[in-house]
Amino acid sequence: MAFNSLAAVERSTDGRTNPMVNPGAIATTILLPGTDEQKWQCLADGLSRFAGHELDVDQEVYVRVGDESGQPGRGPVARRPRLAGL
């Protein structure tokens, strides 16, 4: 399943899905304190600690997803807020 696929969300009848599907990622960033830049840094630092090494954003994928949706990094979920719980 693609990282930005809504299939997991659409198939779930109980609301439980992989938290790294975009709706979960968006909800996570909403809960972080600070500006957008500070939220990103907090998330990147936390995930890097969890991974045991510094993680990088694949800029090619980030730009491509933004090109498809008009909003970088949000992909198709930005067009379907009901599924994201927003």
DSSP file (Angstrom, degrees, kcal/mol; ACC not computed):
  #  RESIDUE AA STRUCTURE BP1 BP2  ACC     N-H-->O    O-->H-N    N-H-->O    O-->H-N    TCO  KAPPA ALPHA  PHI   PSI    X-CA   Y-CA   Z-CA
    1    1 A M              0   0    0      0, 0.0     0, 0.0     0, 0.0     0, 0.0   0.000 360.0 360.0 360.0 134.1    0.0    0.0    0.0
    2    2 A A    >   -     0   0    0      1,-0.1     3,-1.9     2,-0.1     0, 0.0  -0.275 360.0-114.6 -64.5 151.7    1.4    3.4   -0.9
    3    3 A F  T 3  S+     0   0    0      1,-0.3    19,-0.6    18,-0.1    -1,-0.1   0.794 117.1  40.5 -59.6 -28.3    2.4    5.7    1.9
    4    4 A N  T 3  S+     0   0    0     17,-0.1    -1,-0.3    18,-0.1     2,-0.2   0.134  86.0 131.7-108.7  21.1   -0.4    8.2    1.0
    5    5 A S    <   -     0   0    0     -3,-1.9     3,-0.3     1,-0.1     4,-0.2  -0.496  46.0-157.7 -73.8 139.4   -3.1    5.6    0.2
    6    6 A L  S  > S+     0   0    0     -2,-0.2     4,-2.9     1,-0.2     3,-0.3   0.411  70.6 100.0 -91.8   0.7   -6.5    6.1    1.7
    7    7 A A  H  > S+     0   0    0      1,-0.2     4,-2.3     2,-0.2     5,-0.2   0.890  79.5  51.4 -56.5 -43.4   -7.3    2.4    1.4
    8    8 A A  H  > S+     0   0    0     -3,-0.3     4,-1.0     1,-0.2    -1,-0.2   0.891 113.5  44.9 -62.4 -39.2   -6.5    1.6    5.0
    9    9 A V  H  4 S+     0   0    0     -3,-0.3     3,-0.3    -4,-0.2    -2,-0.2   0.920 114.2  48.4 -69.8 -44.4   -8.8    4.5    6.2
   10   10 A E  H  < S+     0   0    0     -4,-2.9    -2,-0.2     1,-0.2    -1,-0.2   0.826 113.1  47.8 -67.3 -32.1  -11.6    3.6    3.8
   11   11 A R  H  < S+     0   0    0     -4,-2.3     2,-0.5    -5,-0.2    -1,-0.2   0.707  89.7  97.1 -81.3 -20.9  -11.5   -0.1    4.7
   12   12 A S     <  +     0   0    0     -4,-1.0     5,-0.1    -3,-0.3    -4,-0.0  -0.569  43.2 177.2 -78.1 121.0  -11.5    0.4    8.5
   13   13 A T  S    S+     0   0    0     -2,-0.5    -1,-0.2     1,-0.1    -4,-0.0   0.661  82.1  47.1 -92.9 -18.6  -14.9    0.2   10.1
   14   14 A D  S    S-     0   0    0      2,-0.2    -1,-0.1     0, 0.0     3,-0.1   0.368 111.5-111.2-105.3   4.9  -13.7    0.7   13.6
   15   15 A G  S    S+     0   0    0      1,-0.2     2,-0.6    -6,-0.2    -3,-0.1   0.491  76.7 128.4  82.0   2.0  -11.5    3.7   13.0
   16   16 A R        +     0   0    0     -8,-0.0     2,-0.3    -7,-0.0    -1,-0.2  -0.832  27.7 143.3 -97.5 119.4   -8.3    1.7   13.7
   17   17 A T        -     0   0    0     -2,-0.6    -8,-0.1    -3,-0.1    -9,-0.0  -0.863  61.1 -63.5-141.0 175.1   -5.7    2.1   11.0
   18   18 A N    >   -     0   0    0     -2,-0.3     3,-1.9     1,-0.2     6,-0.3  -0.507  46.3-140.1 -60.0 121.9   -1.9    2.4   10.6
   19   19 A P  T 3  S+     0   0    0      0, 0.0     9,-0.2     0, 0.0    -1,-0.2   0.628  96.9  64.8 -66.6 -11.1   -1.1    5.6   12.3
   20   20 A M  T 3  S+     0   0    0      4,-0.1     2,-0.2     5,-0.1    -2,-0.1   0.484  73.3 107.7 -92.8  -0.6    1.4    6.6    9.6
   21   21 A V  S X> S-     0   0    0     -3,-1.9     3,-1.6     1,-0.1     4,-1.6  -0.523  94.6 -97.5 -66.0 146.7   -1.3    6.8    7.0
   22   22 A N  H 3> S+     0   0    0    -19,-0.6     4,-3.1     1,-0.3     5,-0.3   0.753 121.0  58.9 -44.0 -42.7   -1.6   10.5    6.3
   23   23 A P  H 3> S+     0   0    0      0, 0.0     4,-2.4     0, 0.0    -1,-0.3   0.910 110.0  45.0 -57.2 -39.4   -4.7   11.2    8.6
   24   24 A G  H <> S+     0   0    0     -3,-1.6     4,-2.3    -6,-0.3    -2,-0.2   0.890 113.2  49.9 -68.9 -38.4   -2.7   10.0   11.5
   25   25 A A  H  X S+     0   0    0     -4,-1.6     4,-1.9     2,-0.2    -1,-0.2   0.906 112.4  47.5 -65.8 -41.1    0.4   11.9   10.5
   26   26 A I  H  X S+     0   0    0     -4,-3.1     4,-1.7    -5,-0.2    -2,-0.2   0.933 112.2  49.4 -65.4 -45.3   -1.7   15.1   10.1
   27   27 A A  H  X S+     0   0    0     -4,-2.4     4,-1.2    -5,-0.3    -2,-0.2   0.889 108.8  54.4 -61.2 -38.9   -3.4   14.5   13.5
   28   28 A T  H  X S+     0   0    0     -4,-2.3     4,-0.7     1,-0.2     3,-0.5   0.922 107.5  48.6 -61.0 -44.8    0.0   14.0   15.1
   29   29 A T  H >< S+     0   0    0     -4,-1.9     3,-0.5     1,-0.2    -1,-0.2   0.818 104.7  59.6 -68.7 -28.7    1.4   17.3   13.9
   30   30 A I  H 3< S+     0   0    0     -4,-1.7    -1,-0.2     1,-0.2    -2,-0.2   0.857 104.6  51.5 -63.9 -33.7   -1.7   19.2   15.1
   31   31 A L  H 3< S+     0   0    0     -4,-1.2    -1,-0.2    -3,-0.5    -2,-0.2   0.644  89.6  96.7 -80.1 -15.4   -1.0   18.0   18.6
   32   32 A L  S << S-     0   0    0     -4,-0.7     7,-0.1    -3,-0.5     2,-0.1  -0.491  75.8-119.5 -77.2 144.9    2.6   19.2   18.6
   33   33 A P        +     0   0    0      0, 0.0     9,-0.2     0, 0.0     2,-0.1  -0.415  65.6  28.0 -79.5 157.6    3.4   22.5   20.2
   34   34 A G  S    S-     0   0    0     -2,-0.1    -2,-0.0     4,-0.1     2,-0.0  -0.347  94.1 -31.3 100.1-173.0    5.0   25.5   18.4
   35   35 A T     >  -     0   0    0     -2,-0.1     4,-2.9     1,-0.1     5,-0.2  -0.189  68.7 -95.2 -74.2 172.1    5.2   26.9   14.9
   36   36 A D  H  > S+     0   0    0      1,-0.2     4,-2.5     2,-0.2     5,-0.2   0.916 128.8  50.2 -56.5 -43.0    5.1   24.7   11.8
   37   37 A E  H  > S+     0   0    0      1,-0.2     4,-2.3     2,-0.2    -1,-0.2   0.915 112.2  46.8 -62.0 -43.9    8.9   24.7   11.7
   38   38 A Q  H  > S+     0   0    0      2,-0.2     4,-2.5     1,-0.2    -2,-0.2   0.877 111.2  52.0 -67.2 -37.9    9.1   23.8   15.4
   39   39 A K  H  X S+     0   0    0     -4,-2.9     4,-2.6     2,-0.2     5,-0.2   0.941 110.5  47.9 -62.3 -46.9    6.5   21.0   15.0
   40   40 A W  H  X S+     0   0    0     -4,-2.5     4,-3.1    -5,-0.2     5,-0.2   0.928 112.3  48.9 -60.2 -44.9    8.4   19.5   12.1
   41   41 A Q  H  X S+     0   0    0     -4,-2.3     4,-2.8     1,-0.2     5,-0.2   0.909 111.2  50.0 -62.9 -42.2   11.7   19.7   14.0
   42   42 A C  H  X S+     0   0    0     -4,-2.5     4,-2.3     2,-0.2    -1,-0.2   0.923 114.7  44.2 -60.8 -45.8   10.1   18.0   17.1
   43   43 A L  H  X S+     0   0    0     -4,-2.6     4,-2.6     2,-0.2     5,-0.2   0.929 115.0  47.5 -66.1 -46.4    8.6   15.2   14.9
   44   44 A A  H  X S+     0   0    0     -4,-3.1     4,-2.2    -5,-0.2    11,-0.3   0.909 113.5  48.3 -62.7 -42.7   11.8   14.7   12.9
   45   45 A D  H  X S+     0   0    0     -4,-2.8     4,-2.4    -5,-0.2    -1,-0.2   0.926 113.0  47.9 -63.5 -44.8   14.0   14.7   16.1
   46   46 A G  H  X S+     0   0    0     -4,-2.3     4,-2.3    -5,-0.2    -2,-0.2   0.925 113.8  45.4 -63.7 -45.4   11.6   12.2   17.8
   47   47 A L  H  X S+     0   0    0     -4,-2.6     4,-2.3     2,-0.2    -1,-0.2   0.862 111.8  53.2 -67.6 -34.5   11.5    9.8   14.8
   48   48 A S  H  X>S+     0   0    0     -4,-2.2     4,-1.5    -5,-0.2     5,-1.3   0.909 109.4  48.5 -65.6 -41.5   15.2   10.0   14.4
   49   49 A R  H  <5S+     0   0    0     -4,-2.4    -2,-0.2     1,-0.2     3,-0.2   0.925 111.7  50.1 -62.3 -43.0   15.7    9.1   18.1
   50   50 A F  H  <5S+     0   0    0     -4,-2.3    -2,-0.2     1,-0.2    -1,-0.2   0.895 112.9  46.3 -61.4 -40.6   13.3    6.2   17.6
   51   51 A A  H  <5S-     0   0    0     -4,-2.3    -1,-0.2     2,-0.2    -2,-0.2   0.713 109.0-124.6 -75.2 -21.4   15.2    5.0   14.5
   52   52 A G  T  <5S+     0   0    0     -4,-1.5     2,-0.3    -3,-0.2    -3,-0.2   0.540  83.8  54.6  86.8   6.7   18.6    5.4   16.2
   53   53 A H  S   <S-     0   0    0     -5,-1.3    -2,-0.2    -6,-0.2     2,-0.2  -0.974  99.1 -75.4-161.4 163.1   19.9    7.7   13.5
   54   54 A E        -     0   0    0     -2,-0.3     2,-0.3    -3,-0.1    -9,-0.1  -0.452  45.5-148.5 -68.6 130.8   19.1   10.9   11.8
   55   55 A L        -     0   0    0    -11,-0.3     2,-0.3    -2,-0.2    -7,-0.1  -0.760   8.0-153.6 -99.1 146.5   16.3   10.6    9.2
   56   56 A D        -     0   0    0     -2,-0.3     2,-0.4    -8,-0.0     0, 0.0  -0.857  18.1-116.1-116.9 153.5   16.0   12.7    6.1
   57   57 A V        -     0   0    0     -2,-0.3     2,-1.3     1,-0.0     3,-0.1  -0.744  26.1-125.4 -85.2 133.2   13.0   13.7    4.0
   58   58 A D     >  -     0   0    0     -2,-0.4     4,-2.5     1,-0.2     3,-0.4  -0.690  25.7-165.7 -77.2  98.7   13.0   12.4    0.5
   59   59 A Q  H  > S+     0   0    0     -2,-1.3     4,-2.6     1,-0.2     5,-0.3   0.824  82.3  58.2 -60.7 -34.4   12.7   15.8   -1.2
   60   60 A E  H  > S+     0   0    0      2,-0.2     4,-2.2     1,-0.2    -1,-0.2   0.930 111.3  41.4 -62.4 -44.8   11.8   14.2   -4.6
   61   61 A V  H  > S+     0   0    0     -3,-0.4     4,-2.7     2,-0.2     5,-0.3   0.920 113.6  53.7 -67.7 -43.6    8.8   12.4   -3.0
   62   62 A Y  H  X S+     0   0    0     -4,-2.5     4,-1.8     1,-0.2    11,-0.8   0.916 112.9  43.1 -57.3 -45.7    7.8   15.5   -0.9
   63   63 A V  H  X S+     0   0    0     -4,-2.6     4,-2.5     2,-0.2    -1,-0.2   0.909 112.8  52.5 -68.4 -42.3    7.7   17.7   -4.0
   64   64 A R  H  X S+     0   0    0     -4,-2.2     4,-1.8    -5,-0.3    -2,-0.2   0.919 110.1  47.5 -61.8 -44.0    5.9   15.1   -6.1
   65   65 A V  H  X S+     0   0    0     -4,-2.7     4,-1.7     1,-0.2     6,-0.3   0.901 112.4  50.4 -64.0 -40.3    3.1   14.7   -3.6
   66   66 A G  H  X S+     0   0    0     -4,-1.8     4,-3.0    -5,-0.3     5,-0.2   0.886 107.6  53.6 -63.5 -38.7    2.8   18.4   -3.3
   67   67 A D  H  < S+     0   0    0     -4,-2.5    -1,-0.2     1,-0.2    -2,-0.2   0.870 109.8  48.5 -63.1 -36.5    2.6   18.7   -7.1
   68   68 A E  H  < S+     0   0    0     -4,-1.8    -1,-0.2    -5,-0.2    -2,-0.2   0.843 125.8  25.9 -72.5 -33.8   -0.3   16.2   -7.1
   69   69 A S  H  < S-     0   0    0     -4,-1.7    -2,-0.2    -5,-0.1    -3,-0.2   0.637  95.9-124.1-106.3 -17.9   -2.3   17.9   -4.3
   70   70 A G  S  < S+     0   0    0     -4,-3.0    -3,-0.1    -5,-0.2    -4,-0.1   0.390  93.3  83.5  83.0  -4.5   -1.2   21.5   -4.5
   71   71 A Q  S >> S-     0   0    0     -6,-0.3     3,-2.1    -5,-0.2     4,-0.7  -0.915  88.3-120.4-132.9 105.4   -0.3   21.2   -0.8
   72   72 A P  T 34 S+     0   0    0      0, 0.0    -9,-0.1     0, 0.0   -10,-0.1  -0.124  90.5   2.1 -50.5 131.5    3.2   19.8   -0.2
   73   73 A G  T 34 S+     0   0    0    -11,-0.8   -10,-0.1   -12,-0.2    -7,-0.1   0.407 110.5  88.4  78.5  -2.2    3.2   16.6    1.9
   74   74 A R  T X>  +     0   0    0     -3,-2.1     3,-0.7   -12,-0.1     4,-0.7   0.715  59.4 173.1-103.9 -22.7   -0.6   16.3    2.3
   75   75 A G  G ><  -     0   0    0     -4,-0.7     3,-1.3     1,-0.2     4,-0.3  -0.003  61.6 -21.3  52.1-152.6   -1.5   14.3   -0.8
   76   76 A P  G >4 S+     0   0    0      0, 0.0     3,-1.5     0, 0.0     4,-0.4   0.734 124.9  72.3 -66.9 -23.3   -5.0   13.1   -1.4
   77   77 A V  G X4 S+     0   0    0     -3,-0.7     3,-1.4     1,-0.3     7,-0.2   0.807  87.0  66.0 -63.9 -26.0   -6.1   13.2    2.2
   78   78 A A  G << S+     0   0    0     -3,-1.3    -1,-0.3    -4,-0.7    -3,-0.1   0.776 101.2  49.8 -64.4 -24.2   -6.2   17.0    2.0
   79   79 A R  G <  S+     0   0    0     -3,-1.5    -1,-0.3    -4,-0.3    -2,-0.2   0.497 112.2  48.6 -90.6  -3.6   -9.0   16.6   -0.4
   80   80 A R    X>  +     0   0    0     -3,-1.4     3,-1.1    -4,-0.4     4,-0.9  -0.496  60.2 161.9-134.0  64.8  -11.0   14.3    1.9
   81   81 A P  H 3>>S+     0   0    0      0, 0.0     5,-2.3     0, 0.0     4,-0.7   0.771  70.4  67.5 -61.0 -27.0  -11.0   15.9    5.3
   82   82 A R  H >45S+     0   0    0      1,-0.2     3,-0.9     2,-0.2    -2,-0.0   0.912 101.6  47.9 -58.2 -41.9  -13.9   13.7    6.5
   83   83 A L  H <45S+     0   0    0     -3,-1.1    -1,-0.2     1,-0.2    -6,-0.1   0.762 109.7  53.0 -70.8 -24.7  -11.7   10.6    6.3
   84   84 A A  H 3<5S-     0   0    0     -4,-0.9    -1,-0.2    -3,-0.3    -2,-0.2   0.516 112.2-119.3 -86.7  -5.2   -8.9   12.4    8.2
   85   85 A G  T <<5       0   0    0     -3,-0.9    -3,-0.2    -4,-0.7    -2,-0.1   0.750 360.0 360.0  73.3  23.0  -11.3   13.4   11.0
   86   86 A L      <       0   0    0     -5,-2.3    -4,-0.2    -6,-0.1    -3,-0.1   0.398 360.0 360.0-104.7 360.0  -10.7   17.0   10.4
